Amino acid sequence: MADPGFTPTQLAARAAYLLRGNDLGTMTSAAPRLYPHMWSWDAAFVAVGLAPLSVERAVVELDTLLSAQWKNGMIPHIVFANGVDGYFPGPARWETATLAAHAPNGPQTSGITQPPVHAIAVQRILDHSRRHGRTTRAVAEEFLDRRWPDLVRWHRWLAHARDLDGNGRIALFHGWESGMDNSPRWDLAYANVVTGTMPKYLREDLTVVADTSQRPSNGEYDRYLWLLEEMKSVRYDDEELATAMSFAVEDVFVSAVFSMACEVLATIGEEHSMPNSDVRELHGWAGRFRQGVLTTTDERSGAARDFDLRSGKWISTETLAMFSPLLCGGLSRDAERALLRTFEGPKFCGHPDLRYAVPPSTSPVSRDFRSREYWRGPVWPVMTWLFSWAFARRGWAERSHMLRSEGLRQASDGSFAEYYEPFTGEPLGSMQQSWTAAAVLDWLG
């Protein structure tokens, strides 16, 4: 059945209009009501969507984010917009400006990080700049020259501060750092977080999304905020976090994204004559973290696992994270084929009841599946985009095209929702989500 929706031309116009509406001047709010500030990986995807509209504006987006980079190299997961309220936890709860030695001098930020997808945005900006005149190309290349050291510093921080055992996997100290806040991946790790006495709080998210079935529970939020208190107790110090935090996991998905991003940035460095030492380092990290991902995988199925550093146990879940090796590569041919069969089969994109053949965040056949609840089942268009982009990069044009066409069918309702119910296609969470619009613009560009 054809979806009665907007035509591609109408959809592109609506997506561009949305990004303009969410533009705060030098940053784009992730979503005007629920997420009124700048989020790190949202900003990267937003820049991907802005690049076909205006290379110059896409550059401003990444410049704003990188201007909030910490002195140790970390890119924080939130950069707070001046004078904008309506989000909790805000700067007063994080207290990074007063507690963290490495916090930036200017912008107010959170004290944790998010998946390192930024090299993809840089590549997209450079790609689009080549389709324009000399002036636009110069803007993109000047940005790269100016920000190259910051991008390498970001990757170096991840490779050193967050690879705790030197095994090529990135450690996270909060589920928020994964971008997949309440994924079943973190259930066991969160079960071991025992909350103590902390300041009272009021959740702002439930004033925007009143249907609590779409959001993490109050018990989960207590743990989220307790982890902030643990971080504050050691003043966000990298070395102390490694032992102080009651939540510590090696995230296989973030590790695969990092491997892929290092390869992308190394290629950019080669093409633009950046220092050989930087390029060598990036290639080295790409290889190390690819290997780190591969050591988590099942030999036959190719499925990847996270690792809980506190319990010393592997975390096997039927979530998007199991497909991490498809992003960074390196599996044997047989294992890769098996993993692709799972991705395209009835556990994920090929489930017979799905409205669109795109990957749900958790498999509908998993006992952890919840069709409406955030990262426990709904489809996230930005994840469809990421896998589509990665598959194109790996030379799987047909698979990439399939995800793109199904993703666009889903988005043709024009709501640009944060996530969607996988069986009915109902838009859920926050509407007018910038990164959903950005994914659509890149697909249509």
SEZAVEX-770159 format. One record per atom (N, C-alpha, C): residue in three letters; y negated, z, x. Coordinates in steps of 0.05 Angstrom, whole numbers, plus 5000, padded with zeros to 4 digits. Layout:
N
ALAYZX
...
END
This chain:
445
MET502450005017
MET500050005000
MET497550005018
ALA495749815012
ALA493249805028
ALA491450045021
ASP490150145041
ASP488350375036
ASP485650265028
PRO484750345004
PRO482050264996
PRO480050425012
GLY478850305031
GLY476950455049
GLY474750265058
PHE473350355078
PHE471250195089
PHE472249975107
THR470849755108
THR471649535126
THR471049625154
PRO472149495175
PRO471549575202
PRO468549575208
THR467149375198
THR464249365203
THR462749605191
GLN463549665166
GLN462349895152
GLN463050155166
LEU465550175175
LEU466550415188
LEU465050465214
ALA464750255230
ALA463250275255
ALA460350365250
ALA459150255229
ALA456350325223
ALA456250625215
ARG458150715199
ARG458150995191
ARG458651185214
ALA460451105233
ALA461051265256
ALA458551285274
ALA457151065278
ALA454751065294
ALA452551235281
TYR452351215255
TYR450351375240
TYR451051675243
LEU453651745242
LEU454452025245
LEU453652135272
LEU454151975293
LEU453452075320
LEU450452105323
ARG448951925311
ARG446051955312
ARG445152205297
GLY446452255275
GLY445752495259
GLY446452755273
ASN448552755289
ASN449452995304
ASN448053025331
ASP446352835337
ASP444952835363
ASP442753045364
LEU442953235382
LEU440953445385
LEU438753375406
GLY438853135416
GLY436953045436
GLY438252985463
THR439353185476
THR440753135501
THR443653215499
MET444453315476
MET447353365471
MET447953305442
THR450553255437
THR451453205410
THR453053445400
SER452353545377
SER453953775367
SER456653665359
ALA458753825365
ALA461453745359
ALA461853685329
ALA460553845313
ALA460453805284
ALA458253985274
PRO456453875257
PRO453854015252
PRO454154295240
ARG456154345223
ARG456354605210
ARG458254795224
LEU460654705230
LEU462754885241
LEU462354915272
TYR461654695285
TYR461354705315
TYR458654595323
PRO456554755320
PRO453854645324
PRO452954615353
HIS454754675372
HIS454054655401
HIS455554425414
MET455554425440
MET456954225456
MET459554345466
TRP461754215461
TRP464354295472
TRP465154105494
SER466454205515
SER466954045539
SER468653795533
TRP471053825522
TRP472553575519
TRP471553405496
ASP470353535476
ASP468953385455
ASP466853205468
ALA465253315486
ALA463053165498
ALA464052915513
ALA466352945526
ALA467552715540
ALA468352495520
PHE469652575498
PHE470352375478
PHE467952265464
VAL465952435460
VAL463352335448
VAL462152125466
ALA462152165492
ALA461051975511
ALA462651715510
VAL465251725505
VAL466851485502
VAL465851325477
GLY465251475456
GLY464251335432
GLY461351245434
LEU459751385449
LEU456951305453
LEU456751055471
ALA458551025490
ALA458350815510
ALA458050535498
PRO459550455477
PRO459050195466
PRO456450165451
LEU455250395442
LEU452750395428
LEU450350395448
SER450550575468
SER448450595488
SER449550735513
VAL449850585534
VAL450850695559
VAL448950915568
GLU446350865564
GLU444351065573
GLU444751335559
ARG445251325532
ARG445551575518
ARG448251705525
ALA450251555531
ALA452851665540
ALA452551815566
VAL450851705584
VAL450351825610
VAL448852095605
VAL446952095587
VAL445552345581
VAL447452565572
GLU449452495555
GLU451352685545
GLU452852825568
LEU453952655587
LEU455452775609
LEU453552915629
ASP451152825632
ASP449152955649
ASP448653245638
THR448353265612
THR447853535600
THR450153715605
LEU452553615601
LEU454953785606
LEU455153865635
LEU454753675653
LEU455053735682
LEU452753915692
SER450553915678
SER448354095685
SER449054385679
ALA451154425663
ALA452054705656
ALA454454785672
GLN455254615692
GLN457554675709
GLN457054935724
TRP459155095726
TRP458955345741
TRP458855295771
LYS457855485786
LYS457555455815
LYS460255425829
ASN462355525816
ASN465055505829
ASN466355235822
GLY465055075805
GLY466054805798
GLY467054785770
MET467555015756
MET468555005729
MET466654875709
ILE467654705692
ILE466054605669
ILE466754785645
PRO464854935635
PRO465455125613
PRO466154985587
HIS467555125570
HIS468554985545
HIS466354965524
ILE464255135525
ILE462055105507
ILE459455115523
VAL457554925517
VAL454854955526
VAL453254995500
PHE451855225499
PHE450455305475
PHE447755165473
ALA447255055449
ALA444654925443
ALA442555135439
ASN440255105451
ASN438155305448
ASN437255325419
GLY436955575410
GLY435855625384
GLY437655555360
VAL440255505366
VAL442155435345
VAL444055665340
ASP444055765316
ASP445955985309
ASP448255875293
GLY449856055281
GLY451955965262
GLY454555925275
TYR454956015300
TYR457655995312
TYR458356265325
PHE460856345321
PHE461856585334
PHE464456525348
PRO464856625373
PRO463056795389
PRO460956635403
GLY458456735401
GLY456156605414
GLY455656735442
PRO453356655454
PRO452756755481
PRO452757055484
ALA451857195462
ALA451757495464
ALA454557615467
ARG456557485456
ARG459257595458
ARG460457525485
TRP459857295496
TRP461057215522
TRP459757365545
GLU457057395544
GLU455557535565
GLU455957415593
THR456457155594
THR456857035621
THR454357045638
ALA452057015626
ALA449557005642
ALA449157265657
THR450057485646
THR449557745660
THR452057835676
LEU454457745668
LEU456857845681
LEU457957665703
ALA457757405699
ALA459257215716
ALA457457125739
ALA458457165764
ALA456857095788
ALA456556785789
HIS458456635778
HIS458356345781
HIS457056205758
ALA456256345737
ALA455056225713
ALA452556065721
PRO451955855707
PRO449555695714
PRO446955845709
ASN444855775723
ASN442355925720
ASN440855855694
GLY441255605684
GLY439755525661
GLY441255565635
PRO443055375628
PRO444255385601
PRO446055625597
GLN446255705572
GLN448155915564
GLN450855785559
THR453055905569
THR455655785566
THR457755995559
SER460055895551
SER462456075548
SER463556125576
GLY465756275578
GLY466856345604
GLY469556235610
ILE470456035594
ILE473055905598
ILE472655605600
THR474855465603
THR474655175607
THR476255025586
GLN476454755588
GLN477954595569
GLN479154355584
PRO480954195570
PRO482353985584
PRO480453785598
PRO481253705623
PRO479453535640
PRO479653235634
VAL478653155611
VAL478752875603
VAL476252715612
HIS474552835627
HIS471952725632
HIS471952465649
ALA473852435666
ALA474052185682
ALA474451945664
ILE475851985641
ILE476251765623
ILE473551665612
ALA471751855606
ALA469151795596
ALA467451645617
VAL467651735642
VAL466251605663
VAL467151315666
GLN469851275664
GLN470851005666
GLN469850825643
ARG469850945619
ARG468950795596
ARG465950715599
ILE464350895609
ILE461550845613
ILE461150605633
LEU462650615655
LEU462550405675
LEU463550135663
ASP465650145647
ASP466749905634
ASP464649775617
HIS463349935600
HIS461349825581
HIS458849735596
SER458149865618
SER455749785633
SER455949505644
ARG458449425650
ARG458849155662
ARG458348935642
ARG458349005616
ARG457848805595
ARG454848765590
HIS453248915604
HIS450348915600
HIS448948795625
GLY446248805623
GLY444748695645
GLY444548895669
ARG443048805689
ARG442848955714
ARG441849235710
THR439849275691
THR438649535687
THR440649735677
THR442249665658
THR444249845647
THR446449905668
ARG447349705682
ARG449249755704
ARG448149945724
ALA445649925730
ALA444350095750
ALA444350385740
VAL443850425714
VAL443850695702
VAL446650825706
ALA448750675700
ALA451450775702
ALA452150835731
GLU451450655749
GLU452150695777
GLU450550925790
GLU448050945782
GLU446351165792
GLU447551435783
PHE448451445758
PHE449651685747
PHE452151755764
LEU453851555769
LEU456251605785
LEU455551705813
ASP453651585826
ASP452851675853
ASP451851965852
ARG450252025832
ARG449052285829
ARG451052505822
ARG452952435805
ARG454752635794
ARG457552635807
TRP458052445825
TRP460652435838
TRP461452705851
PRO459652825867
PRO460453085879
PRO461153295858
ASP459753295835
ASP460353495814
ASP463053445801
LEU463753185797
LEU466353115785
LEU468553195804
VAL468253145830
VAL470353225849
VAL470553525851
ARG468253655849
ARG468253955851
ARG469754075827
TRP469453945803
TRP470854025779
TRP473854005783
HIS474653775793
HIS477553735798
HIS478653925820
ARG477053965840
ARG477854145861
ARG478254435851
TRP476454525833
TRP476654785822
TRP479254815806
LEU479854615790
LEU482454625775
LEU484854635793
ALA484754465814
ALA487054445832
ALA487454695848
HIS485354845854
HIS485555085871
HIS485555345854
ALA483555385837
ALA483255635823
ALA485355665801
ARG486455445790
ARG488155465767
ARG491055385773
ASP491755305797
ASP494555255804
ASP495455505819
LEU496255705804
LEU496655975816
LEU498855985836
ASP501055835830
ASP503355845848
ASP503655595865
GLY501655425864
GLY501755175880
GLY503954985872
ASN504755005846
ASN506954835837
ASN506054595820
GLY503454535821
GLY502554305806
GLY502354335776
ARG501754585767
ARG501354635739
ARG498954815735
ILE497354745715
ILE494754895711
ILE495255135693
ALA494355365703
ALA494555615688
ALA492155645670
LEU492655735645
LEU490555805626
LEU490656095619
PHE488356215614
PHE488156495608
PHE487356545579
HIS487256325563
HIS486556345535
HIS487556095522
GLY488656125497
GLY489555885483
GLY487355685478
TRP484855785476
TRP482555605472
TRP482355405495
GLU483255485519
GLU482955305542
GLU484755055539
SER486855075523
SER488654845519
SER487454645501
GLY485354725485
GLY484354555464
GLY485954565439
MET488454665441
MET490254685418
MET490554975411
ASP488455095400
ASP488055385398
ASP490455545389
ASN491555465365
ASN493655635352
ASN496255475351
SER496655295370
SER499155145371
SER501555335373
PRO503855265361
PRO506255435365
PRO507055475394
ARG505955305411
ARG506355335440
ARG505655615450
TRP503755735437
TRP502655985447
TRP503556235432
ASP505356205412
ASP506156425396
ASP507356655412
LEU509156595430
LEU510456805446
LEU508456945465
ALA506756775477
ALA504856885496
ALA502857065481
TYR501956985457
TYR500157155442
TYR501457405431
ALA504057385426
ALA505457625416
ALA505357855436
ASN504957785461
ASN504857995482
ASN502058095488
VAL500057995473
VAL497258085476
VAL496858315457
VAL496558555469
VAL496058795452
VAL493158855452
THR491858845429
THR488958885428
THR488259185430
GLY486059235443
GLY484959505444
GLY482459525427
THR480859725433
THR478359765418
THR476259565427
MET475059425408
MET473059225415
MET470859225393
PRO468559105400
PRO466459095380
PRO467258945355
LYS466159025332
LYS466758885307
LYS465658605308
TYR466758435290
TYR465758165290
TYR465958045262
LEU464457835257
LEU464657685232
LEU465257395239
ARG467357285228
ARG468157005233
ARG466256815218
GLU464956645233
GLU463156445221
GLU464756205210
ASP467156155222
ASP468655905214
ASP469455915185
LEU470056145174
LEU470956165147
LEU468756125126
THR466256135135
THR464056075117
THR463755775113
VAL464855615133
VAL464755325131
VAL467255215119
VAL469555305129
VAL472155225119
VAL473355465103
ALA472855465077
ALA473455705061
ALA476555725056
ASP477955505058
ASP480855505054
ASP482155615079
THR483055875078
THR484056005102
THR486655885112
SER488055725095
SER490555595104
SER490055385125
GLN487555305129
GLN486955105149
GLN486155215176
ARG485855485178
ARG484755605202
ARG486655825213
PRO486255895238
PRO487856125250
PRO487356375233
SER489356555234
SER489156805219
SER487357005232
ASN486657225217
ASN485057435228
ASN486457575252
GLY489057605249
GLY490557725271
GLY490357565297
GLU490557295294
GLU490257125317
GLU487457155329
TYR485457165311
TYR482657195321
TYR482257455336
ASP483557665327
ASP483357925342
ASP484257885371
ARG486457735374
ARG487557695401
ARG485657515417
TYR484657305404
TYR482757125418
TYR480457285430
LEU479357465414
LEU477057615422
LEU477757845442
TRP480157945440
TRP480958145459
TRP481158025487
LEU482057775488
LEU482257635514
LEU479457605527
LEU477457565510
LEU474657555520
LEU473957825533
GLU474758045520
GLU474158305532
GLU475458345559
GLU477958245561
GLU479358265587
GLU477958105608
MET476957865601
MET475457705620
MET472857835629
LYS471457955609
LYS468958085616
LYS469458325634
SER471758455631
SER472258695647
SER472558635677
VAL473158385683
VAL473358295712
VAL471158105718
ARG469058095701
ARG466657925705
ARG467357635710
TYR469457535697
TYR470157255698
TYR470857165727
ASP471757345743
ASP472457275771
ASP475157135772
ASP475156895784
ASP477656735785
ASP480056885795
GLU479757015818
GLU482057145830
GLU483057385813
GLU481257535801
GLU482057765785
GLU483257685758
LEU482357465747
LEU483457365722
LEU486457325724
ALA487357235747
ALA490157165751
ALA491957405746
THR490957645751
THR492657885747
THR491758055723
ALA489158025715
ALA488058205694
ALA488858105666
MET489357845662
MET489657745635
MET492457785624
SER492557875599
SER495157915587
SER496257655576
PHE494557445575
PHE495457175567
PHE495256995592
ALA497356895602
ALA497256705625
ALA499656515622
VAL498956255618
VAL501056055614
VAL500455815632
GLU502555675641
GLU502155415654
GLU502455205632
ASP500255065628
ASP499954865606
ASP500754595616
VAL503054485607
VAL504054235616
VAL502353995607
PHE501154025583
PHE499453815573
PHE496853785589
VAL495554005594
VAL493054005611
VAL493753905639
SER496053985649
SER496853895676
SER497253595677
ALA498453475656
ALA498853185654
ALA496153045652
VAL494453155635
VAL491753035632
VAL490253045659
PHE490553265674
PHE489253295699
PHE490353085719
SER492953055720
SER494152855738
SER493052575732
MET492952505707
MET491952245698
MET488952215705
ALA487452435700
ALA484552425706
ALA483952395736
CYS485552525752
CYS485252495781
CYS485752205790
GLU487752085778
GLU488351805785
GLU486051625776
VAL484951665752
VAL482751505742
VAL480251545760
LEU479651795767
LEU477351845783
LEU477651725812
ALA480151735822
ALA480651625849
ALA480251325848
THR481151195827
THR480750905824
THR477750835823
ILE476250985807
ILE473350945806
ILE472150985834
GLY473051185848
GLY472051235875
GLY472651005894
GLU474950885892
GLU475650655909
GLU473850415902
GLU473450375876
GLU471950135867
GLU468950165874
HIS468050415877
HIS465150455882
HIS464650575910
SER466450545928
SER466150615956
SER465250905960
MET466551085945
MET466051375948
MET467551475973
PRO466951715983
PRO468151806008
PRO471251796007
ASN472351686028
ASN475251666030
ASN476651936027
SER475452136038
SER476652406037
SER476952496008
ASP474952435991
ASP475052515963
ASP477252355949
VAL477352095954
VAL479351925941
VAL482252015948
ARG482552075974
ARG485252175984
ARG485952435970
GLU484052605968
GLU484552865955
GLU485352825925
LEU483952655912
LEU484452595883
LEU487252485879
HIS487952295896
HIS490652175895
HIS492752395900
GLY492152565919
GLY494052785925
GLY494452975902
TRP492253045888
TRP492453215864
TRP493953075842
ALA493452815838
ALA494852665818
ALA497852675822
GLY498652645846
GLY501552645853
GLY502752925849
ARG501253125858
ARG502253405857
ARG502653495828
PHE500653435812
PHE500853535784
PHE502753355767
ARG503053105775
ARG505152945761
ARG507853065767
GLN508253135792
GLN510853265799
GLN511153535785
GLY508953685783
GLY509053935769
GLY509853905740
VAL508853695727
VAL509653635699
VAL512653565698
LEU513553395717
LEU516253295716
LEU518353525720
THR517553725735
THR519453945740
THR519854115715
THR518254075694
THR518654225669
THR520454075650
THR521153825656
THR522353655635
THR525353685634
ASP526453625610
ASP529253605606
ASP530253335617
GLU532353345632
GLU533353105647
GLU533952875628
ARG535152935605
ARG535952725586
ARG533852645567
SER532552835554
SER530552775533
SER527852705544
GLY527252795569
GLY524552755581
GLY522452945570
ALA523153125551
ALA521253305539
ALA520253505559
ALA517653555558
ALA516353745577
ALA516054015563
ARG515754225580
ARG515454505570
ARG513154645584
ASP512054835570
ASP510055015583
ASP511555245595
PHE510155415610
PHE511455645623
PHE509655895619
ASP510856105608
ASP509456355604
ASP509656525630
LEU507356555643
LEU507356695669
LEU507856995665
ARG507257105642
ARG507557395638
ARG510457465632
SER511757315616
SER514557375610
SER516557235629
GLY515457045644
GLY517256885662
GLY519156705648
LYS518356615623
LYS520056445607
LYS518856175601
TRP520655975600
TRP519855705592
TRP519255705562
ILE517255545554
ILE516555515526
ILE517255235517
SER519355205501
SER520054945490
SER519154935461
THR517454735454
THR516554705427
THR516654415419
GLU516754365393
GLU516654085384
GLU513754025376
THR512054005396
THR509253945392
THR508453715410
LEU505953635408
LEU505053405425
LEU505453455454
ALA505453705463
ALA505753775491
ALA508353665503
MET510453635487
MET512953545498
MET512753255509
PHE510653105500
PHE510252835508
PHE508352805532
SER507753025545
SER505953015568
SER506652815589
PRO509252775596
PRO509952575616
PRO509252285609
LEU508952235583
LEU508051965575
LEU505251905583
LEU503652125587
LEU500852095596
LEU500652035626
CYS502152195642
CYS501852185671
CYS503952015685
GLY506151945671
GLY508251785683
GLY510051945701
GLY512051805713
GLY513751925733
GLY516651975724
LEU517151965698
LEU519952005689
LEU521751775697
SER524351835699
SER526251615703
SER526051425679
ARG526951185682
ARG526750985660
ARG528251085635
ASP530651195639
ASP532251295616
ASP530951525602
ALA529951715617
ALA528551945605
ALA526051855590
GLU524551675602
GLU522151575589
GLU522751435563
ARG524851265563
ARG525651135539
ARG526451335517
ALA527951535525
ALA528751745506
ALA526351885494
LEU524351945511
LEU522052095502
LEU520351915483
LEU520151655489
LEU518751475472
LEU520151445445
ARG522851455445
ARG524351435420
ARG523751685403
THR523551915416
THR522752155400
THR519952125389
PHE518152035405
PHE515352005397
PHE515151815372
GLU516651595374
GLU516451385353
GLU518451435330
GLY520251625333
GLY522351675314
GLY521651875292
PRO523651955277
PRO523152125253
PRO522152405258
LYS522152495283
LYS521052755289
LYS517952745291
PHE516952515297
PHE514052495300
PHE512952245285
CYS512052035298
CYS510551815285
CYS512251675264
GLY514951675267
GLY516651535248
GLY517751705226
HIS516751945222
HIS517752115200
HIS517151975174
PRO519251955157
PRO518951785133
PRO516851875113
ASP516052125114
ASP514052215094
ASP511152205104
LEU510752125129
LEU508052115139
LEU506451895125
ARG503951955119
ARG502151755107
ARG501451535127
TYR501051605152
TYR500451415173
TYR502251465197
ALA503051255211
ALA504851285234
ALA503351375259
VAL502351615258
VAL500851735281
VAL502052005286
PRO501752105311
PRO503152355318
PRO501952605306
PRO503452755290
PRO502453025281
PRO502553215305
SER500853425303
SER500653615326
SER503153775330
THR504753825309
THR507353955310
THR509253785294
SER511653755303
SER513653595288
SER514153695260
PRO514153515240
PRO514753605213
PRO517553725209
VAL519353675229
VAL522053795226
VAL522254065241
SER520154145253
SER520154405268
SER519754635248
ARG521054865253
ARG520755095236
ARG517955205238
ASP516455135259
ASP513655225263
ASP511655055248
PHE512554845236
PHE510754645224
PHE509254765199
ARG506554735199
ARG504954805176
ARG503054565171
SER503354425149
SER502054165146
SER499054175145
ARG497854415139
ARG494954435136
ARG493554605157
GLU495154725174
GLU494054935191
GLU493454845220
TYR491054755224
TYR489854705250
TYR491754555269
TRP492754675290
TRP494454545309
TRP497454585303
ARG498154675279
ARG500954735273
ARG502254515256
GLY500954285254
GLY502054065239
GLY500253835233
PRO497653885227
PRO495853655220
PRO495653445243
VAL494853215234
VAL494352995253
VAL491453005262
TRP491052985288
TRP488352985300
TRP487752705310
PRO485852565298
PRO485252295307
PRO484652275337
VAL483452475348
VAL482752465377
VAL485352465394
MET487452585385
MET490052575399
MET491252305396
THR491052185372
THR492051905369
THR490551725388
TRP487951765391
TRP486351605409
TRP487351645438
LEU487751895446
LEU488451945474
LEU491151815481
PHE493151835463
PHE495651715469
PHE495451405468
SER493851305450
SER493451015449
SER492150915475
TRP490151055484
TRP488750985509
TRP490751005533
ALA492251215535
ALA494151255557
ALA496351045557
PHE497250975533
PHE499350765531
PHE498250495540
ALA495750435533
ALA494550185542
ALA494350185572
ARG493550405583
ARG493250435612
ARG495950395627
ARG498150475614
ARG500750455626
ARG502050175620
GLY500550005607
GLY501549735602
GLY503249705577
TRP503149905559
TRP504649895534
TRP502849795512
ALA502049545514
ALA499949435496
ALA500649455466
GLU503249395460
GLU504049395432
GLU504049675420
ARG505049865436
ARG505050145426
ARG502150245423
SER500450175442
SER497650255440
SER496350135415
HIS496849885410
HIS495649745387
HIS496649875361
MET499149945360
MET500250065336
MET498850325329
LEU498450495349
LEU496950755345
LEU494150695336
ARG492850505349
ARG490050435342
ARG489850345313
SER491650165305
SER491350055278
SER491950265257
GLU493950435262
GLU494550655243
GLU492350865243
GLY491250925267
GLY489051115269
GLY486651015253
LEU486050755254
LEU483850645240
LEU484350645210
ARG486850595202
ARG487450615173
ARG486950895163
GLN487751095178
GLN487251365170
GLN484251425168
ALA482751325188
ALA479851385189
ALA478251225169
SER479451025155
SER477950845138
SER476850985113
ASP477651245109
ASP476451395086
ASP473551465093
GLY472751455118
GLY469951505126
GLY469151795127
SER471051985124
SER470352265125
SER469952365154
PHE471252225173
PHE471152315201
PHE471852605204
ALA474152675191
ALA474952955191
ALA476053045218
GLU475953305223
GLU477053415247
GLU480053365250
TYR481453405227
TYR484353345227
TYR485153275198
TYR487653175195
TYR488453075169
TYR491253185162
GLU491753225136
GLU494353305127
GLU496253065131
PRO498453105145
PRO500052865154
PRO501452715131
PHE502152845109
PHE503552715087
PHE501752585067
THR499552725060
THR497752625039
THR495352475051
GLY494752525076
GLY492352395088
GLY489852545081
GLU490052775068
GLU487652925060
GLU486053015085
PRO483352955085
PRO481753055108
PRO481453355107
LEU481853485130
LEU481753775132
LEU479853865154
GLY479454135154
GLY477754255174
GLY474854175170
SER473554115192
SER470754045192
SER470353745186
MET468453675170
MET467853395166
MET465653315185
GLN465153055187
GLN462952955204
GLN463453035234
GLN465953025242
GLN466753105269
GLN466052885289
SER464452955309
SER463452755328
SER465652605342
TRP467752755351
TRP469752615368
TRP471452435351
THR471752485325
THR473252305308
THR471652045305
ALA469052065301
ALA467351825300
ALA467451675326
ALA467451825348
ALA467551695374
ALA470151535379
ALA472351655370
ALA474951515373
ALA474851245357
VAL473751265334
VAL473551015317
VAL471850805330
LEU469550895341
LEU467750705354
LEU469050565378
ASP470550725394
ASP471950605416
ASP474050405407
TRP475650485387
TRP477650295376
TRP476350045366
LEU474050065353
LEU472849825341
LEU471149675361
GLY470449805384
GLY468849675404
GLY470449475421
END
